[in-house]
Amino acid sequence: MKHQAATGNSNDGIEVAMNGNRISQVTDSLHEPHQMDKTSLELVSAERSEGRATDTSSKKKTSPTDSSHTSDTTSAKTEIRQDQRTVQTSGRVVSGETAGGKGEEQNAQVVPPDARVRQLKDQLIRGKVYLSLSATRNNPHFIRELRLRIKEVQRALGEASKDSELPRNAYEKLKAMEQTLAKGKQIQDDCATIVKKLRAMLHSAEEQLRVHKKQTLYLTHLTAKTLPKGLHCLPLRLSTEYFRLNSSQQRFPNQENLEDPKLYHYALFSDNILAAAVVINSTVSHAKDPSKHVFHIVTDRLNYAAMRMWFLANPPQHATVDVQNVEEFTWLNSSYSPVLKQLASQSMIDYYFRSRADSDPNVKFRNPKYLSIMNHLRFYLPEIFPKLDKVLFLDDDIVVQKDLSGLWSLDLKGKVIGVVETCGESFHRFDRYLNFSNPLISKHFDPRACGWAFGMNIFDLNEWRRQNITEVYHSWQNLNHDRQLWKLGTLPPGLITFWKRTYTLDRSWHVLGLGYNPNVSQKDIQRAAVIHYNGNLKPWLEISIPKFRDYWSKFVDYDQVFLRECNINKLAGT
């Protein structure tokens, strides 16, 4: 709040225009300190005279005998009118109450809905300035009155963000505060002192904002890594039920479909049961022919029984499901996979658990999910599915909104992977993910090349095998044993492994950002085949973005017995 007020957001009428101008001069002076000249001092000192002049301007013309007063305030009027014209141009003029005659009143635009809120906030800033100045501190009667007025304005303001939310007496509190501030101006009218104090307050607010942003980022990452109680209960409850079944009851139907290359095969690698259920439910509900869709889920040993039990109890309509345990992939070991060897290395363990003070301070790269082989299975699709031609890889934090069968009929023109590019004018390009100060990177790749998204990717496994992509991945992982080419994760090695082997899909296939960006376009969401909650604000967490929760939660049956027993309820705001 302080920062906003101090940068001159208030522009309600002449009083606020002058205060906003004074504050904007302070912030401008941070960039050009030598320009805090006589004009700015004259503007503030002329404030009271200008107020009296505007009160009488509509009743009578200025008398010739008032020429001395007029000359004192001419520069201030000029500044005010220039400020008003500037504000009008940007669409932020507040009302026809501003001085300057009928012409300016006609040009004034509609009062913004938060004009009075901003004026009250501006008063609080000015009040805090007077509280801290030595001249006003020596006047105990004024200080008592000012503190009382500040409390009244704070109570009136509350959590209001627009004028309609203010109490009826807000205008009375505003007028009373303005009278008290006028007394403070009479006691301390040294503009240079006020400017110095405002500048100090601005620096303090910016520093507090920086600290709070850092704390928020850390706590958000911490929350995102914390498993909610209900999602911890669910696999325990499901596992108990699974082991009560006999062997015949533990089998899935339609297992003959698992290796049929004519069907639509999905790869989903997840240890989150509820998330996997949403992916499959949303896909099947939009499929034109669900019986042709086959879902291959790979999970870890801890969640294997629970994942199987969930889909045995809640089979997707007509579709085929299979659940595998990653630890049963005997071919996937440290002698074959460089990343497995690295994940088990002492240096990697130290990076996460011992040397935190000396290692990378970026908490984004300290997420233990990077230690899981589950995160790297996408680089072993031909080994996992040796008899399939094409596979659609899906992350577990996506929701499908349209039929995806058209992806299997796409001609990838000899490319290995179909992707949606994510770069804009200056972001999400290769130099964001790779270390171009290393000659191995700078020699082989373009720093301005466009990045793309993992999360919804169609793979041509025949081309993968023909081009020996797994070996390409292994060679780069070996070169990055000391994490000098990229930090951690799967996207950087993906950009490298599939360099010049990507087929660009239309953006409507895959819309990202619902896990961190509240400004994702509603239009883009509605036309998207897949929406992706990439980021920390996952839809099953309370920190998720409320307006995006329903896209995910509508595919969860909260009346399901296991969810009720674990008290997993629909989050508020959906």
C-alpha positions, -999 to +999 in steps of 0.1 A: +000+000+000+027+024+009+045+019-023+014+025-044+005+057-026+041+070-027+042+067-064+014+090-070-016+068-077-041+091-061-057+117-083-091+125-069-097+163-074-072+192-070-061+182-035-051+147-045-037+159-078-013+182-059-004+155-034+001+130-062+022+155-080+043+161-049+049+124-044+056+117-081+083+144-079+099+125-050+099+093-070+111+110-101+139+126-081+152+091-073+162+088-109+171+125-114+179+139-080+193+171-094+159+181-107+143+186-073+144+224-080+125+255-071+094+246-091+086+216-069+091+237-037+068+264-052+042+238-061+038+226-025+040+260-009+013+272-032-011+244-023-032+263+002-034+294-019-045+273-049-072+257-028-086+291-018-085+303-054-105+274-067-132+279-040-139+313-053-132+311-090-168+301-099-183+330-079-162+360-090-133+370-112-099+377-098-095+413-087-066+434-100-056+439-064-050+401-062-021+402-087+005+394-061-014+363-049-019+353-086+017+356-094+025+334-064+003+306-077+006+308-114+034+282-117+014+259-094-017+262-115+003+255-147+018+224-131-016+212-119-033+216-153-004+199-171-007+170-146-045+169-152-041+168-189-015+140-186-039+120-164-068+126-188-047+112-217-041+080-198-078+076-188-073+083-151-090+117-146-113+114-116-141+140-117-154+173-129-146+188-095-111+197-107-102+234-111-097+249-145-132+259-157-160+243-177-137+232-205-117+210-182-149+197-165-163+186-199-131+168-208-129+150-174-137+114-175-157+091-152-146+089-115-127+056-111-143+032-087-115+034-062-109+072-062-118+078-026-100+046-014-068+060-030-073+094-014-077+078+020-045+058+014-027+090+004-038+106+036-024+078+056+010+083+039+009+120+046-001+115+082+028+091+088+051+117+073+040+143+098+042+118+127+079+114+120+090+150+115+107+167+144+087+199+141+053+181+145+066+156+171+072+186+194+035+194+193+019+168+215-016+181+210-013+178+172+003+143+175-026+130+196-051+144+171-032+130+141-029+095+156-067+096+163-074+106+127-051+079+113-069+052+133-103+066+121-091+065+085-076+030+089-109+017+103-129+034+076-106+020+049-105-015+062-099-040+034-119-019+009-106-019-027-133+003-042-154+032-030-186+011-028-170-010-001-164+020+022-187+028+052-211+057+050-190+079+073-158+075+052-162+109+036-165+125+070-133+108+082-116+120+050-126+156+056-116+155+093-082+140+083-077+167+057-082+194+083-057+178+106-032+175+078-037+212+071-026+219+107+004+198+102+013+218+071+012+250+091+035+235+117+059+220+092+060+236+057+096+227+048+091+209+015+127+196+014+122+178+048+090+162+036+106+151+003+135+136+022+111+117+045+090+104+016+121+092-002+132+073+029+097+057+033+098+047-004+132+030+000+119+012+032+087+000+014+107-013-015+131-032+008+102-047+027+086-058-005+117-075-017+120-094+016+084-104+016+086-116-020+116-138-011+098-152+019+066-159-002+086-177-028+102-199-002+070-207+016+052-214-017+078-240-027+077-255+007+039-258+006+039-273-029+062-301-016+040-308+014+015-336+010-019-327+023-032-350+050-061-363+029-037-373+000-015-391+025-045-410+039-058-420+005-030-444-006-029-460+028-066-467+027-065-480-009-035-502-002-053-519+027-083-527+004-061-539-024-043-566-003-077-579+008-085-589-028-077-623-042-053-625-072-081-627-098-097-596-084-064-577-087-063-580-125-075-553-149-098-562-179-089-558-216-052-566-211-050-577-247-052-540-257-019-531-240+003-539-270-021-531-298-005-504-319-038-495-336-052-481-304-045-447-287-019-452-260-011-428-232+019-428-209+013-413-174+041-414-148+027-404-113+026-411-076-004-389-071-036-411-073-061-383-074-042-364-101-039-395-123-076-401-119-084-366-131-062-370-162-079-402-172-114-391-163-111-359-183-096-377-213-122-404-214-151-380-209-141-361-241-131-392-262-153-400-292-146-437-287-133-444-252-128-481-260-098-472-283-079-454-255-053-473-234-037-457-203-003-470-191+004-457-156+038-462-140+041-454-104+065-462-075+065-491-051+048-471-023+018-462-044+016-493-067-011-512-048-031-480-040-030-469-077-042-503-089-070-504-063-083-469-073-087-479-109-101-513-101-127-496-079-132-467-104-126-481-139-128-455-167-158-461-190-148-486-217-112-475-217-082-498-208-060-491-178-028-507-167-006-499-137+031-508-134+057-505-107+088-487-119+110-509-096+100-539-117+118-524-147+150-545-142+167-530-172+165-495-157+195-495-134+225-473-127+248-492-151+224-484-180+210-450-170+235-422-162+208-402-145+201-430-120+238-432-112+239-394-107+207-394-085+224-419-062+257-401-060+270-385-028+274-351-044+237-351-053+227-362-018+249-335-003+234-309-027+199-316-013+205-325+024+239-312+036+254-282+018+223-260+015+241-229+026+268-232+000+249-247-029+224-231-053+202-206-035+174-210-060+148-231-042+132-240-076+162-263-083+161-277-048+129-296-052+134-333-042+112-344-072+143-341-092+158-370-073+130-393-085+135-415-115+098-411-121+106-376-134+130-391-161+110-420-173+098-399-203+133-405-218+128-443-218+094-446-237+107-471-264+120-494-236+088-492-217+066-497-247+087-519-271+057-529-293+041-495-298+045-471-326+032-439-310+026-428-274+010-396-260+028-385-229+007-367-203+018-350-170-004-357-140-012-320-135-031-315-167-068-316-176-081-328-210-109-307-225-112-322-260-108-354-279-071-361-284-073-390-309-064-366-338-028-365-324-021-400-335-030-393-371-006-363-373+023-366-398+053-355-377+074-353-409+103-374-396+104-356-362+104-375-330+082-354-307+053-331-312+055-300-290+038-267-282+063-239-282+063-215-252+086-187-260+076-150-263+097-121-274+124-125-247+115-154-225+114-192-224+142-195-249+171-219-247+193-194-228+169-195-199+175-232-194+210-240-206+244-226-195+257-209-227+289-198-209+299-234-214+315-241-248+297-274-251+264-256-251+273-225-270+289-246-298+258-268-304+227-247-296+212-213-304+205-193-272+175-176-289+159-209-300+123-213-288+116-234-258+087-258-256+066-276-230+067-311-216+033-322-204+014-331-235+036-346-262+031-371-290+061-393-296+069-413-327+086-443-312+097-457-345+116-425-353+130-425-318+145-459-323+158-451-357+175-420-345+188-436-313+174-408-291+180-427-259+217-428-266+217-390-273+201-385-240+226-407-222+256-389-237+244-355-227+236-367-192+271-380-188+285-347-199+264-330-173+276-351-143+287-320-125+256-299-134+276-274-154+255-276-186+221-272-169+209-274-133+183-301-128+149-313-141+138-328-174+131-298-197+167-288-202+179-323-213+147-325-233+155-294-252+190-308-259+180-344-267+152-334-291+171-305-306+160-302-343+137-332-338+105-314-327+073-310-347+055-278-337+018-282-327-008-255-327-009-237-294-045-246-288-034-282-281-017-273-249-022-241-227+002-237-198+005-215-167-026-224-146-003-234-117+014-200-114-002-173-136-036-160-126-038-140-159-040-169-183-066-159-208-101-173-204-104-175-242-072-196-244-084-219-217-118-225-233-103-234-267-075-255-253-074-293-258-053-296-227-047-272-198-016-275-177-012-266-140+025-263-143+040-244-114+036-247-076+000-238-073-014-273-081-052-276-082-053-302-053-035-277-030-051-249-010-026-225-025-040-231-059-055-203-080-092-203-070-106-193-104-089-223-121-098-250-095-131-260-110-116-271-144-098-298-123-122-306-095-152-313-118-135-345-127-133-357-091-161-376-075-159-363-039-187-387-029-164-416-036-161-437-004-123-435-002-123-397-006-150-394+021-131-416+045-100-395+041-119-362+044-109-351+009-133-323+001-138-298-027-116-268-020-134-235-013-136-211-042-144-237-068 
